[in-house]
């Protein structure tokens, strides 16, 4: 028995040695992969980002600030923030409800619901905007009724919000579903058995377990809401000072050859993206720090 155990231990050691040596690539391979990765990052990500700020400040701070405080730019900034402030909380509620339904209940059509959640990932944003025009436009299904009652959705703020909600609603749900599936239902069921109400169970058991994934999903949702172009472009009507968000305002300025102003507004969008990235990195770090051994962060 001792000899057999020794032989088995030797075989396992040899297998581990082969596995370790199989993953040891030559130095030139590591260098090539690293060079390609850094080169791609510098050429396609960092250089364009730097170019945006360089072009925005090329004519000085006075021109840069004047472009940002111009009335149409202020209106675009305000509308972008307003749209995100409405769309993100709506998607937060929907994401939690959808993730809870999918992970805590068994029912027919669960896979169909998951497919519908992923729909905005596969449908072009332009098509999404056209769908809303078909439904709520002046010649659409509900357009005449809406017009009779003085309700305007297309070429107005409600249409922009609806289009933004559509393209961003998978982000929160898609961050929560895998985590909640991995955690299972044991803790929630134990809380119910001990007499906790549904709200107490959610507040004291579920929410602490999903808080970092929830915050991560909200950050991604907010970033997409502020940068959305295609769907918003279709439903907005491009009315300056009324229905133009920041991406649409950048397009108009660029088409009018106001390059300094266009890059100034674009730099503000890029700055918001960098802030989002910093917050995302912090959330990932905090999640990894608070994760227990063997727990999915």
Secondary structure by P-SEA (a helix, b strand, c coil): caaaaaaaaaaaaaaaaaaaaaacccaaaaaaaaaaaaaaaaaccaaaaaaaaaaaacccaaaaaaaaacaaaaaaaaaaaaaaacaaaaaaaaaaaaaaaaccccccaaaaaaaaaaccccccaaaaaaaaaaaccccccaaaaaaaacccccccaaaaaaaaaaaccaaaaaacaaaaaaaccaaaaaaaaacccaaaaaacccccccaaaaaaaaaaaaaaaaaccaaaaaaccccccccccaaaaaaaaaaacaaaaaaaaaaaaaaaaaaaaaaaaaaaaaaaaaccccccc
